Structure formats: C-alpha cells, structure tokens
Amino acid sequence: MTVTRPLPIPDDHSAGYWAAARRHTLALPRCARCHSFALPPSETCRHCGTFEPEFRFEAVSGTGRVRSWTMVRKASLLGFADQVPYLLVDVELSAQPGLRMIGRLLGEPADPHLDDPVQVVFEDVDDDISIPAFTLVRETPGRGDTPTGDEAGR
C-alpha cells in the first residue's frame, strides 16, 4: 500500500496564498487597516486588533534569514516516510520584522547557520499545489539582504 503525501486544502482564508504559490509567488495576507502582514491570517489582526482586517494577499520577495532549524529523521505522517531525513527552517522574512514562516530547506548540502540568508522556492507536488520551501543564498561580498520596494521601511 502506497501512502501519499498529505496536501493542503485551500479554504476561504488561504485560497489567495495557495493560488499565488501555484504561480511560484509568495503572497502573504496583509491587513487593510494597519498594512501589517499576518501569517497565518486570523479573524482579527494581531497587530492592530481590528475585527475586520479584510486581509488581501500581496506578493513579497521571499527573502529572509534562518532563525532556527531542525532535522526531521522520523516522519510523523506516513506520507513523508520516504522523504526523511529533511530539514525544516524557521525563517524571518524580510517583508516585515518578526514575520516568520516555516518551510523545508532544499538543496545539497543543506547545512544552515543562524542568520543565513534564504530565498523562497516552490515544490510542485501535483498539478494544482505548489508548496513554498527555501534554499540557502550565497551572499555576494558587499551586498546585504536589503528589502526592496514595498518591503523597505516596514
């Protein structure tokens, strides 16, 4: 018996996220009132407290820094048994201070260190679902991971 990897099921709160991911774009929910990103979105904005955040999904660069990581050596779900070991990283995204996201770290060799720069990439797991993951970025000397455009100054 083959057990397949469980796939996300988009709902009213996450459909925009998954639609963008399918296009290989990281789009995060942003509160219409205070303009803060919230991941995951909830019924209220955790930044300004409004009960009507009217979240809209906006594309971000997908750059960030490794805050923590763990090596998964034993699958807690049968659908991942053939994929162990794999690394999960906790990333602070450059789109907003304190905005964090967890994803797989792809690439060989995957040996993360605290504050390593990463970039979002996407795993196409079937025809309709692409899952955000991360790869390590080798910085060019003299260049930092500076947010650009709408991400600067937030």
DSSP file with accessible surface (Angstrom, degrees, kcal/mol):
  #  RESIDUE AA STRUCTURE BP1 BP2  ACC     N-H-->O    O-->H-N    N-H-->O    O-->H-N    TCO  KAPPA ALPHA  PHI   PSI    X-CA   Y-CA   Z-CA
    1    1 A M              0   0  217      0, 0.0     2,-0.5     0, 0.0     0, 0.0   0.000 360.0 360.0 360.0 126.6    0.0    0.0    0.0
    2    2 A T        -     0   0  133     77,-0.0     2,-0.5     0, 0.0    77,-0.1  -0.827 360.0-155.8 -96.6 126.9    1.4    3.4   -1.0
    3    3 A V        -     0   0   62     -2,-0.5     2,-0.2    75,-0.2    78,-0.1  -0.904  14.7-145.0-102.3 125.5    0.7    6.3    1.3
    4    4 A T        -     0   0  114     -2,-0.5    75,-0.2     1,-0.1    76,-0.1  -0.542  26.3 -91.8 -91.0 158.2    0.8    9.7   -0.5
    5    5 A R        -     0   0   41     74,-0.2    -1,-0.1    -2,-0.2     2,-0.1  -0.419  47.0-110.7 -63.8 132.4    2.0   12.9    1.0
    6    6 A P        -     0   0   62      0, 0.0    -1,-0.1     0, 0.0    71,-0.0  -0.434  35.0-150.5 -66.7 140.6   -0.9   14.9    2.5
    7    7 A L        -     0   0   67     -2,-0.1    -3,-0.0    -3,-0.1     2,-0.0  -0.853  18.6-102.6-113.4 150.1   -1.7   18.0    0.5
    8    8 A P        -     0   0   36      0, 0.0    -1,-0.0     0, 0.0   123,-0.0  -0.341  25.0-144.6 -66.5 150.3   -3.1   21.4    1.7
    9    9 A I        -     0   0  149     -2,-0.0     5,-0.1     0, 0.0     6,-0.1  -0.941  19.7-134.8-116.9 103.7   -6.8   22.0    1.1
   10   10 A P        -     0   0   58      0, 0.0     2,-0.2     0, 0.0     5,-0.0  -0.281  28.0-179.3 -59.3 142.0   -7.3   25.7    0.4
   11   11 A D    >>  -     0   0   87      0, 0.0     4,-2.0     0, 0.0     3,-0.6  -0.650  49.0 -75.0-126.9-171.1  -10.2   27.4    2.2
   12   12 A D  T 34 S+     0   0  164      1,-0.2     4,-0.3    -2,-0.2     0, 0.0   0.827 131.2  45.7 -58.9 -31.9  -11.6   30.9    2.2
   13   13 A H  T 34 S+     0   0   89      1,-0.1    -1,-0.2     2,-0.1     4,-0.1   0.718 123.6  31.1 -84.3 -22.2   -8.8   32.2    4.4
   14   14 A S  T <> S+     0   0   26     -3,-0.6     4,-2.3     2,-0.1     3,-0.4   0.473  85.5  98.7-117.2  -3.2   -5.9   30.5    2.4
   15   15 A A  H  X S+     0   0   48     -4,-2.0     4,-2.6     1,-0.2     5,-0.2   0.887  85.8  51.4 -56.9 -41.1   -7.1   30.4   -1.2
   16   16 A G  H  > S+     0   0   28     -4,-0.3     4,-1.9     2,-0.2    -1,-0.2   0.886 109.7  50.5 -63.8 -37.6   -5.1   33.5   -2.2
   17   17 A Y  H  > S+     0   0   32     -3,-0.4     4,-2.4     2,-0.2    10,-0.3   0.951 114.4  42.5 -63.8 -49.5   -1.9   32.1   -0.7
   18   18 A W  H  X S+     0   0   45     -4,-2.3     4,-2.0     2,-0.2   112,-0.3   0.858 111.6  54.3 -71.7 -33.5   -2.2   28.8   -2.5
   19   19 A A  H  X S+     0   0   48     -4,-2.6     4,-0.9    -5,-0.3    -1,-0.2   0.924 112.2  44.7 -64.2 -43.2   -3.2   30.4   -5.8
   20   20 A A  H ><>S+     0   0    0     -4,-1.9     5,-2.2    -5,-0.2     3,-0.7   0.917 110.0  55.0 -66.2 -41.9   -0.1   32.6   -5.7
   21   21 A A  H ><5S+     0   0    2     -4,-2.4     3,-2.3     1,-0.3    -1,-0.2   0.888 101.3  58.6 -59.6 -37.9    2.1   29.6   -4.7
   22   22 A R  H 3<5S+     0   0   91     -4,-2.0    -1,-0.3     1,-0.3    -2,-0.2   0.841 106.5  48.4 -61.1 -30.0    0.9   27.7   -7.7
   23   23 A R  T <<5S-     0   0  164     -4,-0.9    -1,-0.3    -3,-0.7    -2,-0.2   0.292 124.1-109.5 -89.2   8.8    2.2   30.6   -9.8
   24   24 A H  T < 5S+     0   0   87     -3,-2.3     2,-0.4     1,-0.2    -3,-0.2   0.870  79.3 128.2  61.3  42.5    5.5   30.4   -7.8
   25   25 A T      < -     0   0   49     -5,-2.2     2,-0.8    -8,-0.2    -1,-0.2  -0.991  58.0-137.1-125.5 133.3    4.8   33.7   -6.0
   26   26 A L  E     +A   60   0A   5     34,-0.5    34,-2.7    -2,-0.4     2,-0.5  -0.824  30.8 175.3 -89.8 109.6    4.9   34.1   -2.2
   27   27 A A  E     -A   59   0A   7     -2,-0.8    32,-0.3   -10,-0.3    -6,-0.1  -0.982   9.2-164.9-119.4 123.7    1.8   36.2   -1.4
   28   28 A L  E     -A   58   0A   0     30,-2.5    30,-2.4    -2,-0.5     2,-0.2  -0.787  27.7-100.1-111.1 151.4    1.1   36.9    2.2
   29   29 A P  E     -A   57   0A   0      0, 0.0     9,-2.3     0, 0.0     2,-0.4  -0.492  38.8-167.1 -71.9 132.0   -2.1   38.2    3.9
   30   30 A R  E     -AB  56  37A   2     26,-2.5    26,-1.8     7,-0.2     7,-0.2  -0.983  23.5-116.6-124.8 132.2   -1.9   41.9    4.7
   31   31 A C     >  -     0   0    0      5,-2.8     4,-1.6    -2,-0.4    23,-0.2  -0.461  14.1-146.8 -66.7 130.0   -4.3   43.8    7.0
   32   32 A A  T  4 S+     0   0   34     21,-2.9    -1,-0.1    -2,-0.2    22,-0.1   0.751  95.5  48.7 -69.2 -22.7   -6.2   46.5    5.1
   33   33 A R  T  4 S+     0   0  157     20,-0.4    -1,-0.2     1,-0.1    21,-0.0   0.949 129.3  12.8 -84.0 -54.1   -6.3   48.7    8.2
   34   34 A C  T  4 S-     0   0   42      2,-0.1    -2,-0.2    19,-0.1     3,-0.1   0.518  91.3-129.1-104.9  -7.3   -2.7   48.7    9.6
   35   35 A H     <  +     0   0   78     -4,-1.6     2,-0.3     1,-0.2    -3,-0.1   0.662  58.6 141.9  68.1  20.0   -0.9   47.2    6.5
   36   36 A S        -     0   0   28     -5,-0.0    -5,-2.8     1,-0.0    -1,-0.2  -0.681  52.3-120.4 -89.8 145.8    0.9   44.5    8.6
   37   37 A F  B     -B   30   0A   2     -2,-0.3     2,-0.4    -7,-0.2    -7,-0.2  -0.584  25.1-164.1 -79.5 147.7    1.4   41.0    7.3
   38   38 A A        -     0   0    1     -9,-2.3    61,-0.0    -2,-0.2     7,-0.0  -0.984   8.1-146.2-135.8 121.6   -0.2   38.2    9.3
   39   39 A L  S    S+     0   0   39     -2,-0.4    61,-0.2     1,-0.4    -2,-0.0  -0.954  91.4  16.9-134.6 112.9    0.9   34.6    8.8
   40   40 A P  S    S-     0   0   88      0, 0.0    -1,-0.4     0, 0.0   -26,-0.1   0.654  99.6-130.8 -78.1 162.0   -1.4   32.7    9.2
   41   41 A P        -     0   0   32      0, 0.0     2,-0.2     0, 0.0     4,-0.1  -0.361  27.6-171.4 -71.9 155.6   -4.3   35.1    9.0
   42   42 A S        -     0   0   42      2,-0.3    -4,-0.0    -2,-0.0     4,-0.0  -0.773  42.7 -87.3-135.1-176.4   -6.9   35.0   11.7
   43   43 A E  S    S+     0   0  130     -2,-0.2     2,-0.3     9,-0.1    -1,-0.0   0.763 114.7  34.8 -67.8 -25.3  -10.3   36.5   12.4
   44   44 A T  S    S-     0   0   47      8,-0.1     2,-0.5     9,-0.1    -2,-0.3  -0.912  93.0-105.9-124.8 157.0   -8.6   39.6   14.0
   45   45 A C     >  -     0   0    0      5,-2.0     4,-2.0    -2,-0.3     7,-0.0  -0.714  21.0-152.9 -81.5 124.3   -5.4   41.4   13.1
   46   46 A R  T  4 S+     0   0  129     -2,-0.5    -1,-0.1     1,-0.2    -8,-0.0   0.631  92.1  50.8 -73.3 -10.2   -2.8   40.5   15.7
   47   47 A H  T  4 S+     0   0   90    -11,-0.1    -1,-0.2     3,-0.1   -10,-0.0   0.896 128.3  12.5 -92.4 -47.8   -1.1   43.8   15.1
   48   48 A C  T  4 S-     0   0   44      2,-0.1    -2,-0.2   -12,-0.1    -1,-0.0   0.565  92.9-127.4-109.0 -11.8   -3.8   46.4   15.3
   49   49 A G     <  +     0   0   41     -4,-2.0    -3,-0.1     1,-0.2     0, 0.0   0.474  49.7 156.8  83.3   2.6   -6.6   44.3   16.9
   50   50 A T        -     0   0   20      1,-0.1    -5,-2.0    -6,-0.1    -1,-0.2  -0.307  40.6-148.3 -63.9 144.9   -9.3   45.1   14.3
   51   51 A F  S    S+     0   0  172      1,-0.2    -1,-0.1    -7,-0.2     3,-0.1   0.431  95.9  52.4 -88.8  -2.3  -12.1   42.6   13.9
   52   52 A E        +     0   0  142      1,-0.1    -1,-0.2     2,-0.1    -8,-0.1  -0.574  61.0 156.7-130.1  69.6  -12.3   43.4   10.2
   53   53 A P        -     0   0   10      0, 0.0   -21,-2.9     0, 0.0   -20,-0.4   0.733  32.0-156.0 -71.3 -19.6   -8.8   43.0    8.9
   54   54 A E        -     0   0  136    -23,-0.2   -24,-0.1     1,-0.1    -2,-0.1   0.917  20.5-150.8  43.0  53.4  -10.0   42.5    5.3
   55   55 A F        -     0   0   45    -24,-0.1     2,-0.4   -26,-0.1   -24,-0.2  -0.238  16.5-169.8 -55.5 137.3   -6.8   40.7    4.5
   56   56 A R  E     -A   30   0A  95    -26,-1.8   -26,-2.5    -3,-0.1     2,-0.5  -0.967  25.1-115.7-126.2 147.3   -5.6   40.9    1.0
   57   57 A F  E     -A   29   0A  62     -2,-0.4     2,-0.4   -28,-0.2   -30,-0.0  -0.729  33.9-176.0 -89.3 126.7   -2.8   38.8   -0.4
   58   58 A E  E     -A   28   0A  41    -30,-2.4   -30,-2.5    -2,-0.5     2,-0.1  -0.974  27.3-113.4-125.1 138.6    0.3   40.7   -1.6
   59   59 A A  E     -A   27   0A  71     -2,-0.4     2,-0.3   -32,-0.3   -32,-0.3  -0.392  33.4-173.1 -68.4 139.0    3.4   39.4   -3.2
   60   60 A V  E     -A   26   0A  17    -34,-2.7   -34,-0.5    -2,-0.1    -1,-0.0  -0.860  36.8-107.1-126.2 166.4    6.7   39.6   -1.2
   61   61 A S        -     0   0   41     -2,-0.3    59,-0.2    87,-0.1     3,-0.1   0.773  39.1-134.0 -66.9 -29.2   10.2   38.8   -2.3
   62   62 A G        +     0   0    2      1,-0.3    58,-1.3    57,-0.1     2,-0.2   0.600  58.9 135.0  82.2  10.9   10.5   35.6   -0.2
   63   63 A T  E     +C  119   0B  20     56,-0.2    31,-2.6    71,-0.1    32,-0.4  -0.601  22.0 131.7 -88.2 155.8   13.9   36.5    1.1
   64   64 A G  E     -CD 118  93B   0     54,-1.8    54,-2.4    29,-0.3     2,-0.4  -0.963  47.3 -91.3-175.6-169.4   14.7   36.1    4.8
   65   65 A R  E     -CD 117  92B  65     27,-2.0    27,-2.6    -2,-0.3     2,-0.3  -0.977  36.9-108.7-129.7 140.6   17.1   34.8    7.4
   66   66 A V  E     + D   0  91B   0     50,-2.4    49,-2.9    -2,-0.4    25,-0.2  -0.502  34.4 172.6 -67.7 125.4   17.3   31.5    9.2
   67   67 A R  E     -     0   0B  75     23,-3.5     2,-0.3     1,-0.5    24,-0.2   0.672  66.9 -19.0-102.6 -30.6   16.2   31.9   12.8
   68   68 A S  E     - D   0  90B  60     22,-1.3    22,-2.9    45,-0.1    -1,-0.5  -0.970  60.6-165.9-165.6 169.0   16.2   28.2   13.8
   69   69 A W  E     - D   0  89B 104     -2,-0.3     2,-0.3    20,-0.2    20,-0.2  -0.986   4.7-160.5-160.2 162.3   16.1   24.7   12.1
   70   70 A T  E     - D   0  88B  79     18,-2.3    18,-2.7    -2,-0.3     2,-0.6  -0.991  19.9-130.0-148.3 144.2   15.5   21.1   12.9
   71   71 A M  E     - D   0  87B  69     -2,-0.3     2,-0.7    16,-0.2    16,-0.2  -0.862  20.4-147.1 -93.3 122.5   16.4   17.8   11.1
   72   72 A V  E     + D   0  86B  26     14,-3.6    14,-1.7    -2,-0.6     3,-0.1  -0.836  28.3 163.8 -91.5 115.8   13.4   15.6   10.7
   73   73 A R        +     0   0  179     -2,-0.7     2,-0.4     1,-0.3    -1,-0.2   0.581  64.9  43.2-107.6 -17.4   14.6   12.0   10.9
   74   74 A K  S    S-     0   0  184     10,-0.0    -1,-0.3     0, 0.0     2,-0.2  -0.988  83.8-126.9-133.9 123.7   11.4   10.2   11.6
   75   75 A A        -     0   0   24     -2,-0.4     6,-0.1     1,-0.2     3,-0.1  -0.492  11.4-163.4 -72.0 130.3    8.2   11.0    9.7
   76   76 A S  S    S+     0   0  116     -2,-0.2     2,-0.4     1,-0.1    -1,-0.2   0.662  83.6  50.1 -85.0 -16.7    5.2   11.8   11.9
   77   77 A L  S >  S-     0   0   93      1,-0.1     3,-2.2   -71,-0.0     4,-0.3  -0.979  84.7-132.6-120.0 135.1    2.9   11.3    8.9
   78   78 A L  G >  S+     0   0  130     -2,-0.4     3,-1.8     1,-0.3     4,-0.4   0.829 101.8  68.0 -56.8 -32.6    3.2    8.2    6.7
   79   79 A G  G 3  S+     0   0    4      1,-0.3    -1,-0.3   -75,-0.2   -74,-0.2   0.649 101.9  47.5 -65.0 -11.8    3.1   10.2    3.5
   80   80 A F  G X> S+     0   0   32     -3,-2.2     3,-2.0   -76,-0.1     4,-0.6   0.390  80.0 101.4-106.3   0.8    6.6   11.7    4.4
   81   81 A A  G X4 S+     0   0   56     -3,-1.8     3,-0.7    -4,-0.3    -2,-0.1   0.852  82.2  50.1 -57.9 -35.5    8.3    8.4    5.3
   82   82 A D  G 34 S+     0   0  136     -4,-0.4    -1,-0.3     1,-0.2    -2,-0.1   0.486 107.2  57.1 -83.2   0.6   10.1    8.2    2.0
   83   83 A Q  G <4 S+     0   0   49     -3,-2.0    -1,-0.2     3,-0.0    -2,-0.2   0.485  82.7 146.9-108.6  -7.0   11.4   11.8    2.3
   84   84 A V    <<  +     0   0   45     -3,-0.7   -11,-0.2    -4,-0.6     2,-0.1  -0.513  44.1  48.7 -77.2 149.4   13.3   11.6    5.7
   85   85 A P  S    S+     0   0   82      0, 0.0     2,-0.3     0, 0.0   -12,-0.2   0.610  76.8 145.4 -80.9 153.7   15.6   12.9    6.6
   86   86 A Y  E     -D   72   0B  33    -14,-1.7   -14,-3.6    -2,-0.1     2,-0.4  -0.977  42.0-118.2-147.6 157.8   14.8   16.6    5.7
   87   87 A L  E     -DE  71 105B  13     18,-0.6    18,-2.4    -2,-0.3     2,-0.4  -0.821  16.2-162.0-100.6 135.5   15.4   20.0    7.2
   88   88 A L  E     -DE  70 104B  50    -18,-2.7   -18,-2.3    -2,-0.4     2,-0.4  -0.954  13.2-161.4-109.5 135.0   12.8   22.4    8.4
   89   89 A V  E     -DE  69 103B   1     14,-3.2    14,-2.0    -2,-0.4     2,-0.6  -0.923  16.9-142.9-118.7 143.7   13.8   26.0    8.8
   90   90 A D  E     -DE  68 102B  35    -22,-2.9   -23,-3.5    -2,-0.4   -22,-1.3  -0.942  31.4-167.6 -99.6 116.0   12.2   28.8   10.8
   91   91 A V  E     -DE  66 101B   0     10,-3.0    10,-2.3    -2,-0.6     2,-0.7  -0.905  22.9-145.7-114.4 132.7   12.7   31.9    8.6
   92   92 A E  E     -DE  65 100B  58    -27,-2.6   -27,-2.0    -2,-0.4     8,-0.3  -0.887  31.2-136.8 -90.9 115.5   12.2   35.6    9.5
   93   93 A L  E >   -D   64   0B   3      6,-2.9     3,-1.2    -2,-0.7     6,-0.4  -0.472   6.3-133.9 -75.8 144.5   11.0   37.1    6.2
   94   94 A S  T 3  S+     0   0   24    -31,-2.6   -30,-0.1     1,-0.2    -1,-0.1   0.613  93.3  84.6 -74.0  -8.4   12.5   40.4    5.2
   95   95 A A  T 3  S-     0   0    2    -32,-0.4    -1,-0.2     1,-0.2    59,-0.1   0.773 109.5  -3.3 -63.6 -26.8    9.0   41.7    4.3
   96   96 A Q  S X  S-     0   0   17     -3,-1.2     3,-2.1     3,-0.2    -1,-0.2  -0.902  82.9 -98.4-166.7 132.6    8.4   42.7    7.9
   97   97 A P  T 3  S+     0   0   94      0, 0.0     3,-0.1     0, 0.0    -3,-0.1  -0.298 110.1  14.8 -55.8 134.2   10.3   42.4   11.2
   98   98 A G  T 3  S+     0   0   53      1,-0.2     2,-0.7    -5,-0.1    -4,-0.1   0.372  87.7 134.6  83.5  -4.2    9.1   39.5   13.2
   99   99 A L    <   -     0   0    9     -3,-2.1    -6,-2.9    -6,-0.4     2,-0.3  -0.691  35.8-175.6 -82.2 115.0    7.2   37.9   10.3
  100  100 A R  E     -E   92   0B 113     -2,-0.7     2,-0.3    -8,-0.3    -8,-0.2  -0.862  16.4-179.6-121.4 150.5    8.2   34.2   10.4
  101  101 A M  E     -E   91   0B  12    -10,-2.3   -10,-3.0    -2,-0.3     2,-0.4  -0.995  17.4-141.7-145.3 142.1    7.5   31.2    8.2
  102  102 A I  E     +E   90   0B 114     -2,-0.3     2,-0.3   -12,-0.2   -12,-0.2  -0.884  34.7 144.6-107.6 137.6    8.5   27.5    8.5
  103  103 A G  E     -E   89   0B   7    -14,-2.0   -14,-3.2    -2,-0.4    30,-0.2  -0.976  49.9 -78.4-159.2 169.5    9.4   25.5    5.4
  104  104 A R  E     -E   88   0B  37     28,-0.4    30,-2.8    -2,-0.3     2,-0.6  -0.459  37.7-132.3 -72.1 147.1   11.6   22.8    4.1
  105  105 A L  E     -Ef  87 134B  10    -18,-2.4   -18,-0.6    28,-0.2     2,-0.2  -0.924  29.5-166.4-101.1 116.8   15.2   23.7    3.3
  106  106 A L  E     + f   0 135B  49     28,-3.3    30,-0.5    -2,-0.6     2,-0.1  -0.654  35.9  61.7-102.0 160.8   16.0   22.3   -0.1
  107  107 A G  S    S-     0   0   45     -2,-0.2     3,-0.1    28,-0.1    -2,-0.0  -0.156  77.4 -61.0 108.4 156.7   19.4   21.8   -1.8
  108  108 A E  S    S+     0   0  182      1,-0.3     2,-0.1    -2,-0.1    -2,-0.0  -0.972 114.6  21.0-121.6 136.8   22.6   20.0   -1.3
  109  109 A P  S    S-     0   0  101      0, 0.0     2,-0.9     0, 0.0    -1,-0.3   0.683  75.7-171.7 -79.1 147.0   24.3   20.3    1.0
  110  110 A A        +     0   0   30     -3,-0.1    -3,-0.1    -5,-0.1    -5,-0.1  -0.842  25.0 147.6-103.3  93.9   21.8   21.8    3.4
  111  111 A D        -     0   0  103     -2,-0.9    -3,-0.0   -24,-0.0    -1,-0.0  -0.762  28.9-165.8-128.4  81.8   23.8   22.9    6.4
  112  112 A P        -     0   0    3      0, 0.0     2,-0.3     0, 0.0   -43,-0.1  -0.295   7.6-165.8 -75.5 157.8   22.1   26.0    7.8
  113  113 A H    >   -     0   0  100    -45,-0.1     3,-2.2    -2,-0.0   -47,-0.3  -0.944  40.9 -77.7-132.8 156.2   23.6   28.5   10.3
  114  114 A L  T 3  S+     0   0   96     -2,-0.3   -47,-0.2     1,-0.3   -46,-0.0  -0.282 117.7  11.1 -54.2 132.7   21.9   31.2   12.3
  115  115 A D  T 3  S+     0   0   77    -49,-2.9    -1,-0.3     1,-0.2   -48,-0.1   0.478  85.4 155.0  72.9   7.6   21.1   34.3   10.2
  116  116 A D    <   -     0   0   30     -3,-2.2   -50,-2.4   -50,-0.2    -1,-0.2  -0.403  48.0-114.3 -59.2 137.8   21.9   32.5    6.9
  117  117 A P  E     -C   65   0B  12      0, 0.0    20,-2.6     0, 0.0     2,-0.3  -0.536  39.0-175.5 -75.3 142.0   20.1   34.3    4.0
  118  118 A V  E     -CG  64 136B   1    -54,-2.4   -54,-1.8    18,-0.3     2,-0.4  -0.910  15.8-151.2-133.3 163.1   17.4   32.2    2.3
  119  119 A Q  E     -CG  63 135B  62     16,-2.1    16,-2.0    -2,-0.3   -56,-0.2  -0.994  27.5-110.9-134.3 139.3   15.1   32.6   -0.7
  120  120 A V  E     + G   0 134B  14    -58,-1.3     2,-0.3    -2,-0.4    14,-0.3  -0.415  37.8 173.5 -69.1 142.8   11.7   31.0   -1.2
  121  121 A V  E     - G   0 133B  44     12,-2.2    12,-2.8    -2,-0.1     2,-0.4  -0.850  24.8-119.8-135.0 174.1   11.4   28.3   -3.9
  122  122 A F  E     - G   0 132B  31     -2,-0.3     2,-0.6    10,-0.2    12,-0.0  -0.972   5.7-149.0-130.2 135.8    8.4   26.1   -4.7
  123  123 A E  E     - G   0 131B  39      8,-2.6     8,-2.7    -2,-0.4     2,-1.1  -0.904  16.1-146.1 -96.6 117.8    7.9   22.4   -4.7
  124  124 A D  E     + G   0 130B  90     -2,-0.6     6,-0.2     6,-0.2     3,-0.1  -0.758  26.1 171.0 -83.7 101.5    5.4   21.4   -7.4
  125  125 A V        -     0   0   42      4,-1.7     2,-0.3    -2,-1.1    -1,-0.2   0.677  63.8 -15.0 -92.0 -20.3    3.7   18.4   -5.6
  126  126 A D  S    S-     0   0   62      3,-1.4     3,-0.2    -3,-0.1    -1,-0.1  -0.927  86.7 -75.0-160.4-171.9    0.9   17.9   -8.1
  127  127 A D  S    S+     0   0  140     -2,-0.3     3,-0.1     1,-0.2    -3,-0.0   0.740 128.1  29.4 -66.1 -22.1   -0.9   19.8  -10.9
  128  128 A D  S    S+     0   0  124      1,-0.1     2,-0.5    -4,-0.0    -1,-0.2   0.559 110.6  66.6-114.4 -12.4   -2.7   22.1   -8.5
  129  129 A I        +     0   0   15     -3,-0.2    -4,-1.7  -107,-0.1    -3,-1.4  -0.960  44.8 175.0-124.8 125.7   -0.4   22.5   -5.5
  130  130 A S  E     - G   0 124B   0     -2,-0.5    -6,-0.2  -112,-0.3  -107,-0.1  -0.994  20.3-150.3-121.3 132.8    3.0   24.1   -5.1
  131  131 A I  E     - G   0 123B  31     -8,-2.7    -8,-2.6    -2,-0.4   -10,-0.1  -0.895  16.5-120.4-110.0 127.3    4.4   24.4   -1.6
  132  132 A P  E     + G   0 122B   8      0, 0.0   -28,-0.4     0, 0.0     2,-0.2  -0.383  42.1 160.0 -63.2 138.2    6.8   27.1   -0.6
  133  133 A A  E     - G   0 121B   0    -12,-2.8   -12,-2.2   -30,-0.2     2,-0.3  -0.768  28.8-117.3-140.8-174.3   10.2   25.9    0.6
  134  134 A F  E     -fG 105 120B   0    -30,-2.8   -28,-3.3   -14,-0.3     2,-0.3  -0.945  13.7-162.9-134.6 155.0   13.6   27.6    1.0
  135  135 A T  E     -fG 106 119B  40    -16,-2.0   -16,-2.1    -2,-0.3     2,-0.2  -0.965  34.0-104.4-129.0 151.0   17.1   27.4   -0.4
  136  136 A L  E     - G   0 118B  29    -30,-0.5     2,-0.5    -2,-0.3   -18,-0.3  -0.485  32.3-144.3 -70.7 143.9   20.3   28.9    1.1
  137  137 A V        -     0   0   56    -20,-2.6     2,-0.7    -2,-0.2    -1,-0.0  -0.945   5.6-139.1-112.4 130.2   21.6   32.0   -0.7
  138  138 A R        -     0   0  174     -2,-0.5     2,-0.1   -22,-0.1   -20,-0.0  -0.801  27.9-133.4 -88.0 114.4   25.2   32.7   -1.0
  139  139 A E        -     0   0   87     -2,-0.7     5,-0.1     1,-0.1     6,-0.0  -0.421   9.7-124.7 -70.9 144.3   25.7   36.4   -0.4
  140  140 A T    >   -     0   0   78     -2,-0.1     3,-2.4     4,-0.1    -1,-0.1  -0.733  40.9 -98.2 -82.7 131.8   27.8   38.4   -2.8
  141  141 A P  T 3  S+     0   0  127      0, 0.0    -1,-0.1     0, 0.0     3,-0.1  -0.245 110.5  20.5 -53.3 133.9   30.5   40.3   -0.8
  142  142 A G  T 3  S+     0   0   92      1,-0.2     2,-0.5    -3,-0.0    -2,-0.0   0.349 105.1  99.2  89.4  -7.5   29.5   43.8   -0.1
  143  143 A R    <   -     0   0  174     -3,-2.4    -1,-0.2     2,-0.0     2,-0.1  -0.952  52.3-167.2-115.2 132.5   25.8   43.1   -0.7
  144  144 A G        -     0   0   45     -2,-0.5     2,-1.1    -3,-0.1    -4,-0.1  -0.358  39.9 -93.2-100.7-175.1   23.3   42.6    2.2
  145  145 A D        +     0   0   44     -2,-0.1    -2,-0.0    -6,-0.0    -6,-0.0  -0.628  58.1 172.7 -98.7  71.4   19.8   41.2    2.1
  146  146 A T        -     0   0  107     -2,-1.1     6,-0.1     1,-0.1   -52,-0.0  -0.707  32.7-120.2 -87.9 128.5   18.1   44.6    1.9
  147  147 A P        -     0   0   42      0, 0.0     2,-0.3     0, 0.0     6,-0.1  -0.313  32.0-154.6 -62.3 149.4   14.4   44.7    1.4
  148  148 A T    >   -     0   0  103      4,-0.1     3,-2.0     5,-0.0     4,-0.2  -0.824  46.0  -9.2-122.1 164.9   13.3   46.5   -1.8
  149  149 A G  G >  S+     0   0   68     -2,-0.3     3,-1.2     1,-0.3     0, 0.0  -0.216 130.9   2.2  57.5-129.3   10.2   48.2   -3.0
  150  150 A D  G 3  S+     0   0   81      1,-0.3    -1,-0.3     3,-0.1   -90,-0.0   0.684 128.7  63.1 -66.2 -20.7    7.2   47.9   -0.7
  151  151 A E  G X  S+     0   0   15     -3,-2.0     3,-1.3     2,-0.1    -1,-0.3   0.749  80.6  97.6 -79.1 -22.1    9.2   45.9    1.8
  152  152 A A  T <  S+     0   0   55     -3,-1.2    -4,-0.1    -4,-0.2   -57,-0.0  -0.438  91.9  11.3 -69.6 134.5   11.6   48.7    2.6
  153  153 A G  T 3         0   0   90      1,-0.2    -1,-0.2    -2,-0.1    -2,-0.1   0.535 360.0 360.0  81.3   6.1   10.8   50.7    5.7
  154  154 A R    <         0   0  117     -3,-1.3    -1,-0.2   -59,-0.1  -118,-0.0  -0.749 360.0 360.0 -99.6 360.0    8.1   48.4    7.1
